[in-house]
Amino acid sequence: MDKGTNATEVLEGRAYRLQHPWVGIVNRSQADINKNVDMIVARRKEREYFETSPDYGHLASKMGSEYLAKLLSQHLELVIRQRIPSIISMINKTIDELNAELDRIGRPVAADGGAQLYMILELCRAFDRVFKEHLDGGRPGGDRIYGVFDHQLPAALKKLPFDRHLSLKNVQKVVTEADGYQPHLIAPEQGYRRLIDGSITYFKGPAEASVDAVMFLLVLL
């Protein structure tokens, strides 16, 4: 776009049509570069050239570096708007994949005591939610979990030797050893505590076995 050049047919799209319109610009000449003409002055000369040119005056509003920059900016904005949904989808997919990988290998454990407690509570809430979904039928295997508590645990409890542990002879022995031979205005507390502690100890085995059975089912599910 310098003296001696006429590109009207090209700029009007008659010689060769593009998907987007042609935009003519006037770059600094070598003489301008040698004279250190800055870009502000060069852009002003460019506008004056198109506005006063007998060949391009009718195209002046759609010519020049400033108009080209505006068109490119609009096109870039349009492309970005079109690509944003796919970019967001890709980012979300990557986040999901990273979170899944962190869940698989284990997330970093915080050094702060409060943060560790919070993490433990979050894990407990997550376990409680999943466990409830199994029991409510939202996930498979709820009937098998109920079977542990409805059949396995009661059957194990029936086998416990409570008839021997709570027999009159054993109760007398435990109470006597704990509280001695003395009249009681109230129940012999120490003896009762030993009987209760002993009974709870019997429950420990079946209870732990039930927990292990449920955990085994959850791992399989």
Residue frames as qw, qx, qy, qz and C-alpha x, y, z in Angstrom:
[[0.000, 0.888, 0.461, 0.000, 0.00, 0.00, 0.00],
 [0.371, -0.525, 0.122, 0.756, 2.48, 2.58, -1.14],
 [0.320, 0.695, -0.147, -0.628, 2.75, 5.04, -4.02],
 [0.301, 0.416, -0.722, -0.463, 2.31, 3.43, -7.42],
 [0.021, -0.086, -0.995, 0.054, 0.21, 0.58, -6.07],
 [0.553, -0.054, -0.057, -0.830, -3.51, 0.19, -6.79],
 [0.088, -0.012, -0.991, 0.102, -5.18, -2.67, -5.02],
 [0.493, 0.006, 0.144, -0.858, -8.80, -1.52, -5.21],
 [0.758, 0.047, -0.484, -0.435, -10.07, -4.71, -6.87],
 [0.512, 0.047, -0.800, 0.309, -8.32, -6.82, -4.25],
 [0.028, -0.012, 0.572, -0.820, -9.51, -4.75, -1.29],
 [0.587, 0.050, 0.010, -0.808, -13.09, -4.75, -2.58],
 [0.602, -0.055, 0.774, -0.190, -12.97, -8.53, -2.90],
 [0.727, 0.566, -0.003, -0.389, -13.46, -8.59, -6.65],
 [0.405, 0.613, -0.673, -0.084, -10.07, -10.00, -7.59],
 [0.498, 0.034, -0.849, 0.172, -9.98, -12.63, -4.86],
 [0.577, -0.573, -0.068, -0.578, -12.63, -13.12, -2.20],
 [0.228, 0.226, -0.828, 0.459, -11.66, -14.17, 1.32],
 [0.400, -0.506, -0.761, 0.068, -13.76, -15.55, 4.15],
 [0.269, -0.764, -0.289, 0.509, -13.04, -12.29, 5.96],
 [0.379, 0.919, 0.102, 0.048, -12.68, -8.90, 4.26],
 [0.677, 0.286, -0.098, 0.671, -9.38, -7.56, 3.03],
 [0.299, -0.928, -0.108, 0.193, -7.82, -4.80, 5.13],
 [0.626, 0.569, -0.100, 0.524, -5.16, -2.61, 3.58],
 [0.534, -0.778, -0.053, 0.327, -2.45, -1.08, 5.75],
 [0.444, 0.810, -0.212, 0.320, 0.41, 1.33, 5.16],
 [0.819, -0.378, -0.139, 0.409, 3.59, 0.32, 6.94],
 [0.202, -0.882, 0.208, 0.372, 6.39, 2.70, 7.72],
 [0.732, 0.648, -0.172, 0.119, 8.68, 3.17, 4.76],
 [0.812, -0.035, -0.187, 0.552, 12.40, 2.62, 5.08],
 [0.204, 0.528, -0.078, 0.821, 12.80, 6.38, 5.08],
 [0.550, -0.672, -0.058, -0.493, 10.41, 6.66, 8.06],
 [0.911, -0.333, -0.159, 0.186, 12.35, 3.97, 9.89],
 [0.634, 0.231, -0.140, 0.725, 15.63, 5.76, 9.20],
 [0.050, -0.557, 0.057, -0.827, 14.09, 8.98, 10.55],
 [0.159, -0.114, -0.821, 0.537, 12.85, 7.14, 13.67],
 [0.452, -0.244, -0.192, -0.836, 9.22, 8.02, 12.97],
 [0.248, -0.059, 0.850, -0.462, 7.26, 6.54, 15.89],
 [0.044, 0.307, 0.930, 0.195, 4.17, 4.35, 15.49],
 [0.115, 0.680, 0.519, -0.505, 1.72, 7.03, 16.61],
 [0.154, 0.622, -0.261, -0.722, 2.83, 9.35, 13.83],
 [0.001, 0.126, -0.880, -0.459, 2.90, 6.43, 11.38],
 [0.122, 0.472, 0.867, -0.097, -0.71, 5.51, 12.23],
 [0.166, 0.731, 0.236, -0.618, -1.80, 9.14, 11.78],
 [0.109, 0.478, -0.560, -0.668, -0.12, 9.28, 8.35],
 [0.085, 0.122, 0.964, 0.220, -1.81, 5.97, 7.48],
 [0.193, 0.644, 0.660, -0.334, -5.27, 7.38, 8.28],
 [0.155, 0.721, -0.094, -0.669, -4.54, 10.53, 6.29],
 [0.049, -0.266, 0.795, 0.543, -3.37, 8.43, 3.35],
 [0.109, 0.354, 0.919, 0.133, -6.60, 6.42, 3.09],
 [0.121, 0.733, 0.492, -0.454, -8.86, 9.41, 3.78],
 [0.147, 0.757, -0.186, -0.609, -7.23, 11.55, 1.08],
 [0.282, -0.166, 0.826, 0.459, -6.53, 8.79, -1.45],
 [0.534, 0.280, -0.219, -0.767, -8.63, 9.06, -4.64],
 [0.515, 0.130, -0.810, -0.249, -8.45, 5.27, -5.02],
 [0.430, -0.194, -0.845, 0.253, -9.19, 4.16, -1.46],
 [0.157, -0.190, 0.268, -0.931, -11.10, 7.08, 0.04],
 [0.705, -0.209, -0.240, -0.634, -14.41, 5.20, -0.17],
 [0.845, -0.139, -0.511, 0.073, -12.81, 2.35, 1.82],
 [0.166, 0.566, -0.479, 0.650, -11.05, 4.52, 4.41],
 [0.616, -0.469, 0.269, -0.574, -13.35, 3.51, 7.30],
 [0.979, -0.112, 0.138, -0.103, -12.42, -0.15, 6.77],
 [0.743, 0.479, -0.278, 0.377, -8.71, 0.27, 6.14],
 [0.019, -0.769, 0.422, -0.481, -5.66, 0.75, 8.33],
 [0.389, 0.182, -0.827, 0.362, -3.81, -0.98, 11.14],
 [0.281, -0.080, 0.550, -0.783, -6.25, 0.21, 13.80],
 [0.771, 0.105, -0.066, -0.625, -9.24, -1.25, 11.94],
 [0.691, 0.237, -0.682, -0.033, -7.31, -4.50, 11.35],
 [0.122, 0.180, -0.788, 0.576, -6.51, -4.73, 15.07],
 [0.535, -0.001, 0.324, -0.780, -10.22, -4.20, 15.86],
 [0.814, 0.181, -0.348, -0.428, -11.27, -6.95, 13.43],
 [0.547, 0.240, -0.775, 0.207, -8.69, -9.37, 14.79],
 [0.131, -0.154, 0.669, -0.715, -9.77, -8.61, 18.36],
 [0.705, 0.063, 0.117, -0.697, -13.42, -9.29, 17.50],
 [0.791, 0.236, -0.525, -0.209, -12.50, -12.51, 15.71],
 [0.320, 0.252, -0.807, 0.428, -10.34, -13.65, 18.61],
 [0.385, -0.091, 0.513, -0.762, -13.17, -12.92, 21.06],
 [0.807, 0.138, -0.146, -0.555, -15.59, -14.92, 18.90],
 [0.675, 0.261, -0.689, 0.039, -13.22, -17.89, 18.72],
 [0.061, 0.218, -0.760, 0.609, -12.66, -17.80, 22.48],
 [0.592, -0.019, 0.302, -0.747, -16.41, -17.72, 23.14],
 [0.842, 0.199, -0.341, -0.367, -16.89, -20.70, 20.85],
 [0.606, 0.276, -0.709, 0.231, -14.06, -22.63, 22.46],
 [0.255, -0.449, 0.531, -0.672, -14.87, -21.83, 26.10],
 [0.871, -0.176, 0.114, -0.445, -17.42, -24.68, 26.59],
 [0.923, 0.207, -0.306, 0.106, -14.98, -27.30, 25.28],
 [0.310, 0.514, -0.546, 0.585, -12.13, -25.77, 27.30],
 [0.504, -0.416, 0.399, -0.643, -14.25, -25.82, 30.47],
 [0.964, -0.025, -0.052, -0.260, -15.27, -29.40, 29.73],
 [0.753, 0.366, -0.450, 0.312, -11.64, -30.41, 29.26],
 [0.010, 0.515, -0.538, 0.667, -10.61, -28.66, 32.49],
 [0.721, -0.303, 0.270, -0.562, -13.43, -30.30, 34.47],
 [0.966, 0.123, -0.219, -0.064, -12.54, -33.70, 33.01],
 [0.529, 0.449, -0.534, 0.484, -8.91, -33.20, 33.98],
 [0.299, -0.473, 0.466, -0.686, -9.93, -32.14, 37.50],
 [0.899, -0.156, 0.079, -0.401, -12.13, -35.23, 37.85],
 [0.878, 0.266, -0.363, 0.161, -9.30, -37.47, 36.66],
 [0.261, 0.493, -0.555, 0.617, -6.85, -35.87, 39.11],
 [0.549, -0.390, 0.360, -0.646, -9.32, -36.17, 41.98],
 [0.972, -0.007, -0.102, -0.213, -9.91, -39.82, 41.12],
 [0.704, 0.371, -0.475, 0.375, -6.16, -40.41, 41.08],
 [0.067, -0.496, 0.515, -0.696, -5.79, -38.64, 44.44],
 [0.791, -0.271, 0.181, -0.518, -8.59, -40.77, 45.88],
 [0.950, 0.151, -0.272, -0.001, -6.84, -43.88, 44.61],
 [0.635, 0.305, -0.462, 0.539, -3.35, -43.11, 45.93],
 [0.505, -0.622, -0.453, 0.390, -4.51, -41.13, 48.96],
 [0.110, 0.908, 0.061, 0.399, -4.60, -37.41, 49.52],
 [0.394, 0.363, -0.503, 0.678, -1.83, -35.66, 51.47],
 [0.538, -0.624, -0.540, 0.172, -2.32, -35.68, 55.23],
 [0.006, -0.869, 0.069, -0.489, -2.25, -32.24, 56.81],
 [0.490, 0.155, -0.607, 0.607, 0.27, -31.60, 59.57],
 [0.255, -0.315, 0.267, -0.874, -2.07, -29.37, 61.56],
 [0.078, 0.121, 0.927, -0.346, -4.08, -31.18, 64.24],
 [0.438, 0.434, 0.349, -0.705, -7.28, -29.33, 63.44],
 [0.509, 0.452, -0.465, -0.566, -6.96, -30.10, 59.73],
 [0.189, 0.149, -0.970, -0.028, -6.34, -33.77, 60.50],
 [0.251, 0.273, 0.770, -0.520, -9.46, -33.89, 62.67],
 [0.506, 0.494, 0.010, -0.707, -11.46, -32.23, 59.90],
 [0.404, 0.363, -0.743, -0.391, -10.18, -34.78, 57.37],
 [0.010, -0.024, -0.979, 0.203, -11.12, -37.67, 59.66],
 [0.377, 0.405, 0.534, -0.639, -14.62, -36.26, 60.11],
 [0.500, 0.494, -0.304, -0.643, -14.99, -35.81, 56.35],
 [0.280, 0.226, -0.915, -0.181, -13.93, -39.43, 55.77],
 [0.144, 0.196, 0.877, -0.415, -16.43, -40.58, 58.40],
 [0.468, 0.477, 0.220, -0.710, -19.21, -38.56, 56.76],
 [0.455, 0.425, -0.593, -0.510, -18.33, -40.01, 53.34],
 [0.140, 0.064, -0.987, 0.046, -18.34, -43.55, 54.74],
 [0.278, 0.316, 0.686, -0.594, -21.63, -42.92, 56.53],
 [0.502, 0.473, -0.088, -0.718, -23.21, -41.61, 53.32],
 [0.430, 0.313, -0.772, -0.348, -22.10, -44.59, 51.22],
 [0.019, -0.032, -0.960, 0.277, -23.06, -47.08, 53.94],
 [0.396, 0.375, 0.480, -0.687, -26.53, -45.54, 54.20],
 [0.521, 0.432, -0.371, -0.635, -26.96, -45.73, 50.42],
 [0.274, 0.149, -0.945, -0.101, -26.24, -49.46, 50.59],
 [0.099, 0.221, 0.852, -0.464, -28.79, -49.96, 53.34],
 [0.404, 0.480, 0.264, -0.732, -31.44, -47.81, 51.65],
 [0.717, 0.406, 0.563, 0.067, -31.13, -49.64, 48.35],
 [0.295, 0.904, -0.141, -0.275, -29.37, -46.85, 46.48],
 [0.202, 0.609, -0.759, -0.111, -26.38, -49.15, 46.09],
 [0.841, -0.007, -0.497, -0.212, -26.30, -52.96, 45.76],
 [0.530, 0.153, -0.730, 0.403, -25.59, -55.32, 48.64],
 [0.341, -0.438, 0.297, -0.777, -27.78, -53.81, 51.34],
 [0.893, -0.226, -0.140, -0.363, -29.58, -57.11, 51.95],
 [0.814, 0.131, -0.463, 0.326, -26.25, -58.87, 52.52],
 [0.131, 0.390, -0.458, 0.788, -25.24, -56.24, 55.06],
 [0.641, -0.357, 0.113, -0.670, -28.57, -56.62, 56.85],
 [0.916, -0.035, -0.391, -0.087, -27.92, -60.37, 56.87],
 [0.465, 0.291, -0.599, 0.583, -24.81, -59.85, 59.00],
 [0.182, -0.245, 0.454, -0.837, -26.83, -58.09, 61.71],
 [0.756, -0.114, -0.028, -0.643, -30.01, -60.16, 61.37],
 [0.971, 0.014, -0.215, -0.100, -28.39, -63.61, 61.28],
 [0.685, 0.324, -0.474, 0.448, -24.63, -63.75, 61.80],
 [0.004, -0.455, 0.465, -0.759, -24.44, -61.47, 64.86],
 [0.725, -0.342, 0.157, -0.576, -27.50, -62.93, 66.70],
 [0.955, 0.040, -0.295, -0.011, -26.23, -66.47, 66.06],
 [0.527, 0.357, -0.513, 0.575, -22.83, -65.57, 67.50],
 [0.268, -0.463, 0.365, -0.762, -24.39, -63.89, 70.54],
 [0.877, -0.243, -0.070, -0.409, -26.48, -66.97, 71.30],
 [0.873, 0.130, -0.407, 0.238, -23.29, -69.02, 71.57],
 [0.097, 0.598, -0.469, 0.642, -21.81, -66.78, 74.27],
 [0.522, -0.198, -0.789, 0.255, -21.54, -68.45, 77.71],
 [0.237, -0.480, 0.142, -0.832, -23.77, -65.98, 79.54],
 [0.816, -0.405, -0.290, -0.293, -25.55, -68.79, 81.35],
 [0.807, -0.141, -0.355, 0.451, -22.25, -69.67, 83.03],
 [0.311, 0.297, -0.190, 0.883, -20.99, -66.11, 83.44],
 [0.343, -0.367, 0.082, -0.861, -24.24, -64.88, 84.99],
 [0.662, -0.292, -0.688, -0.053, -25.05, -68.01, 86.94],
 [0.544, -0.799, -0.067, -0.247, -25.94, -67.54, 90.60],
 [0.864, -0.337, 0.003, 0.374, -22.74, -69.27, 91.70],
 [0.585, 0.271, 0.090, 0.759, -20.50, -67.05, 89.53],
 [0.101, -0.788, -0.138, -0.592, -22.36, -63.87, 90.51],
 [0.699, -0.713, -0.054, -0.018, -21.90, -64.69, 94.20],
 [0.823, -0.129, 0.058, 0.550, -18.22, -65.40, 93.62],
 [0.395, 0.490, 0.129, 0.766, -17.55, -62.19, 91.68],
 [0.297, -0.821, -0.121, -0.473, -19.48, -60.00, 94.11],
 [0.792, -0.592, -0.042, 0.146, -17.76, -61.55, 97.10],
 [0.745, 0.012, 0.081, 0.662, -14.29, -61.13, 95.58],
 [0.241, 0.576, 0.160, 0.764, -15.01, -57.54, 94.60],
 [0.311, -0.682, 0.005, -0.662, -16.88, -56.23, 97.64],
 [0.128, 0.230, -0.823, 0.503, -16.14, -58.82, 100.34],
 [0.365, -0.476, -0.800, 0.006, -18.50, -60.29, 102.93],
 [0.042, -0.167, -0.350, 0.921, -20.41, -57.27, 104.17],
 [0.234, 0.666, 0.685, -0.181, -24.02, -56.17, 104.31],
 [0.209, 0.139, 0.362, 0.898, -24.98, -53.72, 101.57],
 [0.220, 0.559, 0.433, -0.672, -27.40, -50.88, 101.95],
 [0.537, 0.650, -0.173, -0.510, -27.08, -50.43, 98.19],
 [0.953, 0.302, -0.016, 0.004, -26.14, -52.82, 95.38],
 [0.696, -0.454, 0.333, 0.446, -22.53, -54.11, 95.47],
 [0.388, 0.859, -0.115, -0.314, -21.14, -51.72, 92.89],
 [0.067, -0.634, 0.727, 0.255, -17.69, -53.24, 92.31],
 [0.484, 0.030, 0.874, 0.024, -19.09, -56.71, 91.80],
 [0.564, 0.678, 0.422, -0.210, -21.69, -55.51, 89.33],
 [0.225, 0.848, -0.341, -0.338, -19.05, -53.58, 87.43],
 [0.229, -0.407, 0.858, 0.215, -16.93, -56.71, 87.07],
 [0.541, 0.326, 0.773, -0.067, -19.91, -58.70, 85.84],
 [0.463, 0.828, 0.166, -0.271, -20.78, -56.01, 83.30],
 [0.055, 0.766, -0.559, -0.313, -17.17, -55.64, 82.13],
 [0.389, -0.172, 0.895, 0.136, -16.90, -59.39, 81.72],
 [0.563, 0.547, 0.603, -0.141, -20.12, -59.51, 79.71],
 [0.339, 0.878, -0.115, -0.318, -18.95, -56.69, 77.45],
 [0.174, -0.564, 0.755, 0.287, -15.71, -58.58, 76.84],
 [0.533, 0.186, 0.824, 0.047, -17.76, -61.51, 75.53],
 [0.488, 0.780, 0.314, -0.235, -19.50, -59.17, 73.07],
 [0.061, -0.765, 0.413, 0.491, -16.19, -57.96, 71.63],
 [0.357, -0.155, 0.840, 0.379, -15.47, -61.03, 69.49],
 [0.376, 0.557, 0.732, 0.109, -18.86, -61.25, 67.70],
 [0.143, 0.916, 0.150, -0.342, -18.98, -57.46, 67.27],
 [0.137, -0.655, 0.541, 0.509, -15.53, -57.32, 65.66],
 [0.381, 0.082, 0.865, 0.316, -16.42, -60.29, 63.45],
 [0.332, 0.756, 0.557, -0.090, -19.56, -58.46, 62.28],
 [0.041, 0.886, -0.154, -0.436, -17.56, -55.32, 61.51],
 [0.263, -0.397, 0.747, 0.464, -15.04, -57.37, 59.52],
 [0.409, 0.366, 0.821, 0.158, -17.85, -59.10, 57.62],
 [0.266, 0.882, 0.322, -0.217, -19.50, -55.79, 56.69],
 [0.078, -0.785, 0.397, 0.469, -16.17, -54.28, 55.66],
 [0.381, -0.110, 0.836, 0.380, -15.48, -57.32, 53.48],
 [0.386, 0.628, 0.674, 0.041, -18.86, -56.87, 51.79],
 [0.125, 0.928, 0.056, -0.346, -18.26, -53.15, 51.23],
 [0.224, -0.562, 0.620, 0.499, -14.90, -53.89, 49.62],
 [0.386, 0.182, 0.854, 0.297, -16.52, -56.44, 47.30],
 [0.285, 0.789, 0.538, -0.087, -19.33, -54.04, 46.42]]
